[in-house]
Amino acid sequence: MGKRGTGVAFIAISAFLISTKYISAAIFGSGVSSWNQDLFNGMLSYVGNTLNIFSVLSLLVGILYIVWGEYEELKRQR
């Protein structure tokens, strides 16, 4: 797998981690009879910030890999 493919994989991991945060909060509150925004925000706070941190790191690594692959491609063409 090239650098561009690795970058896309890291970006996909980032999207998976972000969606996992929201799905976890929804599962956590699945027994609630009525929903509102404040309640869901409270459930998100119970999930924590770890998934946010790892998703942002994964996104940055993915972008860096894509930029690195493009840079090497431009350098090779010159």
Distance bins in CASP14 RR format, pairs under 12 A and 6 or more apart:
PFRMAT RR
TARGET T0000
AUTHOR 0000-0000-0000
RMODE 2
METHOD distances of the structure
MODEL  1
1 7 0 0 0 0 1 0 0 0 0 0 0
1 8 0 0 0 0 1 0 0 0 0 0 0
1 9 1 0 0 1 0 0 0 0 0 0 0
1 10 0 0 0 0 0 1 0 0 0 0 0
1 65 0 0 0 0 0 1 0 0 0 0 0
1 69 0 0 0 0 0 1 0 0 0 0 0
2 8 0 0 0 0 1 0 0 0 0 0 0
2 9 0 0 0 0 1 0 0 0 0 0 0
2 65 0 0 0 0 1 0 0 0 0 0 0
2 66 0 0 0 0 0 1 0 0 0 0 0
2 68 0 0 0 0 0 1 0 0 0 0 0
2 69 1 0 0 1 0 0 0 0 0 0 0
2 70 0 0 0 0 0 1 0 0 0 0 0
2 72 0 0 0 0 1 0 0 0 0 0 0
2 73 0 0 0 0 0 1 0 0 0 0 0
3 9 0 0 0 0 0 1 0 0 0 0 0
3 10 0 0 0 0 0 1 0 0 0 0 0
3 61 0 0 0 0 0 1 0 0 0 0 0
3 62 0 0 0 0 1 0 0 0 0 0 0
3 63 0 0 0 0 0 1 0 0 0 0 0
3 64 0 0 0 0 1 0 0 0 0 0 0
3 65 1 0 1 0 0 0 0 0 0 0 0
3 66 1 0 0 1 0 0 0 0 0 0 0
3 67 0 0 0 0 1 0 0 0 0 0 0
3 68 1 0 1 0 0 0 0 0 0 0 0
3 69 1 1 0 0 0 0 0 0 0 0 0
3 70 0 0 0 0 1 0 0 0 0 0 0
3 71 0 0 0 0 1 0 0 0 0 0 0
3 72 1 0 0 1 0 0 0 0 0 0 0
3 73 0 0 0 0 1 0 0 0 0 0 0
4 10 0 0 0 0 0 1 0 0 0 0 0
4 11 0 0 0 0 0 1 0 0 0 0 0
4 62 0 0 0 0 1 0 0 0 0 0 0
4 63 0 0 0 0 0 1 0 0 0 0 0
4 64 0 0 0 0 0 1 0 0 0 0 0
4 65 1 0 0 1 0 0 0 0 0 0 0
4 66 1 0 1 0 0 0 0 0 0 0 0
4 67 0 0 0 0 1 0 0 0 0 0 0
4 68 0 0 0 0 1 0 0 0 0 0 0
4 69 1 0 1 0 0 0 0 0 0 0 0
4 70 1 0 0 1 0 0 0 0 0 0 0
4 71 0 0 0 0 0 1 0 0 0 0 0
4 72 0 0 0 0 1 0 0 0 0 0 0
4 73 0 0 0 0 1 0 0 0 0 0 0
5 11 0 0 0 0 1 0 0 0 0 0 0
5 12 0 0 0 0 1 0 0 0 0 0 0
5 62 0 0 0 0 1 0 0 0 0 0 0
5 65 1 0 0 1 0 0 0 0 0 0 0
5 66 0 0 0 0 1 0 0 0 0 0 0
5 68 0 0 0 0 0 1 0 0 0 0 0
5 69 0 0 0 0 1 0 0 0 0 0 0
5 70 0 0 0 0 0 1 0 0 0 0 0
6 12 0 0 0 0 0 1 0 0 0 0 0
6 13 0 0 0 0 0 1 0 0 0 0 0
6 58 0 0 0 0 0 1 0 0 0 0 0
6 61 0 0 0 0 1 0 0 0 0 0 0
6 62 1 0 0 1 0 0 0 0 0 0 0
6 63 0 0 0 0 0 1 0 0 0 0 0
6 64 0 0 0 0 0 1 0 0 0 0 0
6 65 1 0 1 0 0 0 0 0 0 0 0
6 66 0 0 0 0 1 0 0 0 0 0 0
6 67 0 0 0 0 0 1 0 0 0 0 0
6 68 0 0 0 0 1 0 0 0 0 0 0
6 69 0 0 0 0 1 0 0 0 0 0 0
7 13 0 0 0 0 1 0 0 0 0 0 0
7 14 0 0 0 0 1 0 0 0 0 0 0
7 58 0 0 0 0 1 0 0 0 0 0 0
7 59 0 0 0 0 1 0 0 0 0 0 0
7 60 0 0 0 0 0 1 0 0 0 0 0
7 61 1 0 0 1 0 0 0 0 0 0 0
7 62 1 1 0 0 0 0 0 0 0 0 0
7 63 1 0 0 1 0 0 0 0 0 0 0
7 64 1 0 0 1 0 0 0 0 0 0 0
7 65 1 1 0 0 0 0 0 0 0 0 0
7 66 1 0 1 0 0 0 0 0 0 0 0
7 67 0 0 0 0 1 0 0 0 0 0 0
7 68 0 0 0 0 1 0 0 0 0 0 0
7 69 0 0 0 0 1 0 0 0 0 0 0
7 70 0 0 0 0 0 1 0 0 0 0 0
8 14 0 0 0 0 0 1 0 0 0 0 0
8 15 0 0 0 0 0 1 0 0 0 0 0
8 58 0 0 0 0 0 1 0 0 0 0 0
8 59 0 0 0 0 0 1 0 0 0 0 0
8 61 0 0 0 0 0 1 0 0 0 0 0
8 62 1 0 0 1 0 0 0 0 0 0 0
8 63 0 0 0 0 0 1 0 0 0 0 0
8 65 0 0 0 0 1 0 0 0 0 0 0
8 66 1 0 0 1 0 0 0 0 0 0 0
8 69 0 0 0 0 0 1 0 0 0 0 0
9 15 0 0 0 0 0 1 0 0 0 0 0
9 16 0 0 0 0 0 1 0 0 0 0 0
9 58 0 0 0 0 1 0 0 0 0 0 0
9 59 0 0 0 0 0 1 0 0 0 0 0
9 61 0 0 0 0 1 0 0 0 0 0 0
9 62 1 0 0 1 0 0 0 0 0 0 0
9 65 0 0 0 0 1 0 0 0 0 0 0
9 66 0 0 0 0 0 1 0 0 0 0 0
10 16 0 0 0 0 0 1 0 0 0 0 0
10 17 0 0 0 0 0 1 0 0 0 0 0
10 54 0 0 0 0 0 1 0 0 0 0 0
10 55 0 0 0 0 0 1 0 0 0 0 0
10 56 0 0 0 0 0 1 0 0 0 0 0
10 57 0 0 0 0 1 0 0 0 0 0 0
10 58 1 0 1 0 0 0 0 0 0 0 0
10 59 1 0 0 1 0 0 0 0 0 0 0
10 60 0 0 0 0 1 0 0 0 0 0 0
10 61 1 0 1 0 0 0 0 0 0 0 0
10 62 1 1 0 0 0 0 0 0 0 0 0
10 63 0 0 0 0 1 0 0 0 0 0 0
10 64 0 0 0 0 1 0 0 0 0 0 0
10 65 1 0 0 1 0 0 0 0 0 0 0
10 66 0 0 0 0 1 0 0 0 0 0 0
10 68 0 0 0 0 0 1 0 0 0 0 0
11 17 0 0 0 0 0 1 0 0 0 0 0
11 18 0 0 0 0 0 1 0 0 0 0 0
11 55 0 0 0 0 1 0 0 0 0 0 0
11 56 0 0 0 0 0 1 0 0 0 0 0
11 57 0 0 0 0 0 1 0 0 0 0 0
11 58 1 0 0 1 0 0 0 0 0 0 0
11 59 1 0 0 1 0 0 0 0 0 0 0
11 60 0 0 0 0 1 0 0 0 0 0 0
11 61 0 0 0 0 1 0 0 0 0 0 0
11 62 1 0 1 0 0 0 0 0 0 0 0
11 63 1 0 0 1 0 0 0 0 0 0 0
11 64 0 0 0 0 0 1 0 0 0 0 0
11 65 0 0 0 0 1 0 0 0 0 0 0
11 66 1 0 0 1 0 0 0 0 0 0 0
12 18 0 0 0 0 0 1 0 0 0 0 0
12 19 0 0 0 0 0 1 0 0 0 0 0
12 55 0 0 0 0 0 1 0 0 0 0 0
12 58 0 0 0 0 1 0 0 0 0 0 0
12 59 0 0 0 0 0 1 0 0 0 0 0
12 61 0 0 0 0 0 1 0 0 0 0 0
12 62 0 0 0 0 1 0 0 0 0 0 0
13 19 0 0 0 0 0 1 0 0 0 0 0
13 20 0 0 0 0 0 1 0 0 0 0 0
13 51 0 0 0 0 0 1 0 0 0 0 0
13 54 0 0 0 0 1 0 0 0 0 0 0
13 55 1 0 0 1 0 0 0 0 0 0 0
13 56 0 0 0 0 0 1 0 0 0 0 0
13 57 0 0 0 0 1 0 0 0 0 0 0
13 58 1 0 1 0 0 0 0 0 0 0 0
13 59 0 0 0 0 1 0 0 0 0 0 0
13 60 0 0 0 0 0 1 0 0 0 0 0
13 61 0 0 0 0 1 0 0 0 0 0 0
13 62 0 0 0 0 1 0 0 0 0 0 0
13 65 0 0 0 0 0 1 0 0 0 0 0
14 20 0 0 0 0 0 1 0 0 0 0 0
14 21 0 0 0 0 0 1 0 0 0 0 0
14 51 0 0 0 0 0 1 0 0 0 0 0
14 52 0 0 0 0 0 1 0 0 0 0 0
14 53 0 0 0 0 0 1 0 0 0 0 0
14 54 0 0 0 0 1 0 0 0 0 0 0
14 55 1 0 1 0 0 0 0 0 0 0 0
14 56 1 0 0 1 0 0 0 0 0 0 0
14 57 0 0 0 0 1 0 0 0 0 0 0
14 58 1 1 0 0 0 0 0 0 0 0 0
14 59 1 0 1 0 0 0 0 0 0 0 0
14 60 0 0 0 0 1 0 0 0 0 0 0
14 61 0 0 0 0 1 0 0 0 0 0 0
14 62 1 0 0 1 0 0 0 0 0 0 0
14 63 0 0 0 0 1 0 0 0 0 0 0
14 65 0 0 0 0 0 1 0 0 0 0 0
15 21 0 0 0 0 0 1 0 0 0 0 0
15 22 0 0 0 0 0 1 0 0 0 0 0
15 51 0 0 0 0 0 1 0 0 0 0 0
15 55 1 0 0 1 0 0 0 0 0 0 0
15 56 0 0 0 0 0 1 0 0 0 0 0
15 58 0 0 0 0 1 0 0 0 0 0 0
15 59 0 0 0 0 1 0 0 0 0 0 0
15 62 0 0 0 0 0 1 0 0 0 0 0
16 22 0 0 0 0 0 1 0 0 0 0 0
16 23 0 0 0 0 0 1 0 0 0 0 0
16 51 0 0 0 0 1 0 0 0 0 0 0
16 54 0 0 0 0 0 1 0 0 0 0 0
16 55 0 0 0 0 1 0 0 0 0 0 0
16 58 0 0 0 0 1 0 0 0 0 0 0
16 59 0 0 0 0 0 1 0 0 0 0 0
17 23 0 0 0 0 0 1 0 0 0 0 0
17 24 0 0 0 0 0 1 0 0 0 0 0
17 47 0 0 0 0 0 1 0 0 0 0 0
17 49 0 0 0 0 0 1 0 0 0 0 0
17 50 0 0 0 0 1 0 0 0 0 0 0
17 51 1 0 1 0 0 0 0 0 0 0 0
17 52 0 0 0 0 1 0 0 0 0 0 0
17 53 0 0 0 0 1 0 0 0 0 0 0
17 54 1 0 1 0 0 0 0 0 0 0 0
17 55 1 1 0 0 0 0 0 0 0 0 0
17 56 0 0 0 0 1 0 0 0 0 0 0
17 57 0 0 0 0 1 0 0 0 0 0 0
17 58 1 0 0 1 0 0 0 0 0 0 0
17 59 0 0 0 0 1 0 0 0 0 0 0
18 24 0 0 0 0 0 1 0 0 0 0 0
18 25 0 0 0 0 0 1 0 0 0 0 0
18 44 0 0 0 0 0 1 0 0 0 0 0
18 47 0 0 0 0 0 1 0 0 0 0 0
18 51 1 0 0 1 0 0 0 0 0 0 0
18 52 1 0 0 1 0 0 0 0 0 0 0
18 53 0 0 0 0 0 1 0 0 0 0 0
18 54 0 0 0 0 1 0 0 0 0 0 0
18 55 1 0 1 0 0 0 0 0 0 0 0
18 56 0 0 0 0 1 0 0 0 0 0 0
18 58 0 0 0 0 1 0 0 0 0 0 0
18 59 0 0 0 0 1 0 0 0 0 0 0
19 25 0 0 0 0 0 1 0 0 0 0 0
19 26 0 0 0 0 0 1 0 0 0 0 0
19 51 0 0 0 0 1 0 0 0 0 0 0
19 55 0 0 0 0 1 0 0 0 0 0 0
20 26 0 0 0 0 0 1 0 0 0 0 0
20 27 0 0 0 0 0 1 0 0 0 0 0
20 44 0 0 0 0 0 1 0 0 0 0 0
20 47 0 0 0 0 1 0 0 0 0 0 0
20 48 0 0 0 0 0 1 0 0 0 0 0
20 50 0 0 0 0 0 1 0 0 0 0 0
20 51 1 0 1 0 0 0 0 0 0 0 0
20 52 0 0 0 0 0 1 0 0 0 0 0
20 54 0 0 0 0 1 0 0 0 0 0 0
20 55 0 0 0 0 1 0 0 0 0 0 0
20 58 0 0 0 0 0 1 0 0 0 0 0
21 27 0 0 0 0 0 1 0 0 0 0 0
21 28 0 0 0 0 0 1 0 0 0 0 0
21 40 0 0 0 0 0 1 0 0 0 0 0
21 43 0 0 0 0 0 1 0 0 0 0 0
21 44 1 0 0 1 0 0 0 0 0 0 0
21 45 0 0 0 0 0 1 0 0 0 0 0
21 46 0 0 0 0 0 1 0 0 0 0 0
21 47 1 0 1 0 0 0 0 0 0 0 0
21 48 1 0 0 1 0 0 0 0 0 0 0
21 49 0 0 0 0 1 0 0 0 0 0 0
21 50 0 0 0 0 1 0 0 0 0 0 0
21 51 1 0 1 0 0 0 0 0 0 0 0
21 52 1 0 0 1 0 0 0 0 0 0 0
21 53 0 0 0 0 0 1 0 0 0 0 0
21 54 0 0 0 0 1 0 0 0 0 0 0
21 55 1 0 0 1 0 0 0 0 0 0 0
21 56 0 0 0 0 0 1 0 0 0 0 0
22 28 0 0 0 0 0 1 0 0 0 0 0
22 29 0 0 0 0 0 1 0 0 0 0 0
22 40 0 0 0 0 1 0 0 0 0 0 0
22 41 0 0 0 0 0 1 0 0 0 0 0
22 43 0 0 0 0 1 0 0 0 0 0 0
22 44 1 0 0 1 0 0 0 0 0 0 0
22 47 0 0 0 0 1 0 0 0 0 0 0
22 48 0 0 0 0 0 1 0 0 0 0 0
22 51 0 0 0 0 1 0 0 0 0 0 0
22 52 0 0 0 0 0 1 0 0 0 0 0
22 55 0 0 0 0 0 1 0 0 0 0 0
23 29 0 0 0 0 0 1 0 0 0 0 0
23 30 0 0 0 0 0 1 0 0 0 0 0
23 43 0 0 0 0 0 1 0 0 0 0 0
23 44 0 0 0 0 0 1 0 0 0 0 0
23 47 0 0 0 0 1 0 0 0 0 0 0
23 51 0 0 0 0 0 1 0 0 0 0 0
24 30 0 0 0 0 0 1 0 0 0 0 0
24 40 0 0 0 0 0 1 0 0 0 0 0
24 43 0 0 0 0 1 0 0 0 0 0 0
24 44 0 0 0 0 1 0 0 0 0 0 0
24 45 0 0 0 0 0 1 0 0 0 0 0
24 46 0 0 0 0 1 0 0 0 0 0 0
24 47 1 0 1 0 0 0 0 0 0 0 0
24 48 0 0 0 0 1 0 0 0 0 0 0
24 50 0 0 0 0 0 1 0 0 0 0 0
24 51 1 0 0 1 0 0 0 0 0 0 0
25 32 0 0 0 0 0 1 0 0 0 0 0
25 35 0 0 0 0 0 1 0 0 0 0 0
25 39 0 0 0 0 1 0 0 0 0 0 0
25 40 1 0 0 1 0 0 0 0 0 0 0
25 41 0 0 0 0 1 0 0 0 0 0 0
25 42 1 0 0 1 0 0 0 0 0 0 0
25 43 1 0 1 0 0 0 0 0 0 0 0
25 44 1 0 1 0 0 0 0 0 0 0 0
25 45 0 0 0 0 1 0 0 0 0 0 0
25 46 1 0 0 1 0 0 0 0 0 0 0
25 47 1 0 1 0 0 0 0 0 0 0 0
25 48 0 0 0 0 1 0 0 0 0 0 0
25 51 0 0 0 0 0 1 0 0 0 0 0
26 32 0 0 0 0 1 0 0 0 0 0 0
26 35 0 0 0 0 1 0 0 0 0 0 0
26 39 0 0 0 0 0 1 0 0 0 0 0
26 40 1 0 0 1 0 0 0 0 0 0 0
26 43 1 0 0 1 0 0 0 0 0 0 0
26 44 0 0 0 0 1 0 0 0 0 0 0
26 46 0 0 0 0 0 1 0 0 0 0 0
26 47 0 0 0 0 1 0 0 0 0 0 0
27 43 0 0 0 0 1 0 0 0 0 0 0
27 46 0 0 0 0 0 1 0 0 0 0 0
27 47 0 0 0 0 1 0 0 0 0 0 0
28 39 0 0 0 0 0 1 0 0 0 0 0
28 40 0 0 0 0 1 0 0 0 0 0 0
28 42 0 0 0 0 1 0 0 0 0 0 0
28 43 1 0 1 0 0 0 0 0 0 0 0
28 44 0 0 0 0 1 0 0 0 0 0 0
28 45 0 0 0 0 0 1 0 0 0 0 0
28 46 1 0 0 1 0 0 0 0 0 0 0
28 47 1 0 0 1 0 0 0 0 0 0 0
28 48 0 0 0 0 0 1 0 0 0 0 0
29 35 0 0 0 0 1 0 0 0 0 0 0
29 36 0 0 0 0 0 1 0 0 0 0 0
29 39 1 0 0 1 0 0 0 0 0 0 0
29 40 0 0 0 0 1 0 0 0 0 0 0
29 42 0 0 0 0 1 0 0 0 0 0 0
29 43 1 0 1 0 0 0 0 0 0 0 0
29 44 0 0 0 0 0 1 0 0 0 0 0
29 46 0 0 0 0 1 0 0 0 0 0 0
29 47 0 0 0 0 0 1 0 0 0 0 0
30 40 0 0 0 0 0 1 0 0 0 0 0
30 43 0 0 0 0 1 0 0 0 0 0 0
31 39 0 0 0 0 0 1 0 0 0 0 0
31 43 0 0 0 0 0 1 0 0 0 0 0
32 38 0 0 0 0 0 1 0 0 0 0 0
32 39 1 0 0 1 0 0 0 0 0 0 0
32 40 0 0 0 0 1 0 0 0 0 0 0
32 42 0 0 0 0 0 1 0 0 0 0 0
32 43 0 0 0 0 1 0 0 0 0 0 0
33 39 0 0 0 0 0 1 0 0 0 0 0
34 40 0 0 0 0 0 1 0 0 0 0 0
35 41 0 0 0 0 0 1 0 0 0 0 0
35 42 0 0 0 0 0 1 0 0 0 0 0
35 43 0 0 0 0 1 0 0 0 0 0 0
36 42 0 0 0 0 0 1 0 0 0 0 0
36 43 0 0 0 0 0 1 0 0 0 0 0
37 43 0 0 0 0 0 1 0 0 0 0 0
37 44 0 0 0 0 0 1 0 0 0 0 0
38 44 0 0 0 0 0 1 0 0 0 0 0
38 45 0 0 0 0 0 1 0 0 0 0 0
39 45 0 0 0 0 0 1 0 0 0 0 0
39 46 0 0 0 0 0 1 0 0 0 0 0
40 46 0 0 0 0 0 1 0 0 0 0 0
40 47 0 0 0 0 0 1 0 0 0 0 0
41 47 0 0 0 0 0 1 0 0 0 0 0
41 48 0 0 0 0 0 1 0 0 0 0 0
42 48 0 0 0 0 0 1 0 0 0 0 0
44 51 0 0 0 0 0 1 0 0 0 0 0
44 52 0 0 0 0 1 0 0 0 0 0 0
45 52 0 0 0 0 0 1 0 0 0 0 0
48 54 0 0 0 0 0 1 0 0 0 0 0
49 55 0 0 0 0 0 1 0 0 0 0 0
49 56 0 0 0 0 1 0 0 0 0 0 0
50 56 0 0 0 0 0 1 0 0 0 0 0
50 57 0 0 0 0 0 1 0 0 0 0 0
51 57 0 0 0 0 0 1 0 0 0 0 0
51 58 0 0 0 0 0 1 0 0 0 0 0
52 58 0 0 0 0 0 1 0 0 0 0 0
52 59 0 0 0 0 0 1 0 0 0 0 0
53 59 0 0 0 0 0 1 0 0 0 0 0
53 60 0 0 0 0 0 1 0 0 0 0 0
54 60 0 0 0 0 0 1 0 0 0 0 0
54 61 0 0 0 0 0 1 0 0 0 0 0
55 61 0 0 0 0 0 1 0 0 0 0 0
55 62 0 0 0 0 0 1 0 0 0 0 0
56 62 0 0 0 0 0 1 0 0 0 0 0
56 63 0 0 0 0 0 1 0 0 0 0 0
57 63 0 0 0 0 0 1 0 0 0 0 0
57 64 0 0 0 0 0 1 0 0 0 0 0
58 64 0 0 0 0 0 1 0 0 0 0 0
58 65 0 0 0 0 0 1 0 0 0 0 0
59 65 0 0 0 0 0 1 0 0 0 0 0
59 66 0 0 0 0 0 1 0 0 0 0 0
60 66 0 0 0 0 0 1 0 0 0 0 0
60 67 0 0 0 0 0 1 0 0 0 0 0
61 67 0 0 0 0 0 1 0 0 0 0 0
61 68 0 0 0 0 0 1 0 0 0 0 0
62 68 0 0 0 0 1 0 0 0 0 0 0
62 69 0 0 0 0 0 1 0 0 0 0 0
63 69 0 0 0 0 0 1 0 0 0 0 0
63 70 0 0 0 0 0 1 0 0 0 0 0
64 70 0 0 0 0 0 1 0 0 0 0 0
64 71 0 0 0 0 0 1 0 0 0 0 0
65 71 0 0 0 0 0 1 0 0 0 0 0
65 72 0 0 0 0 0 1 0 0 0 0 0
66 72 0 0 0 0 0 1 0 0 0 0 0
66 73 0 0 0 0 0 1 0 0 0 0 0
67 73 0 0 0 0 0 1 0 0 0 0 0
67 74 0 0 0 0 0 1 0 0 0 0 0
68 74 0 0 0 0 0 1 0 0 0 0 0
68 75 0 0 0 0 0 1 0 0 0 0 0
69 75 0 0 0 0 1 0 0 0 0 0 0
69 76 0 0 0 0 1 0 0 0 0 0 0
70 76 0 0 0 0 0 1 0 0 0 0 0
70 77 0 0 0 0 0 1 0 0 0 0 0
71 77 0 0 0 0 0 1 0 0 0 0 0
71 78 0 0 0 0 0 1 0 0 0 0 0
72 78 0 0 0 0 0 1 0 0 0 0 0
END
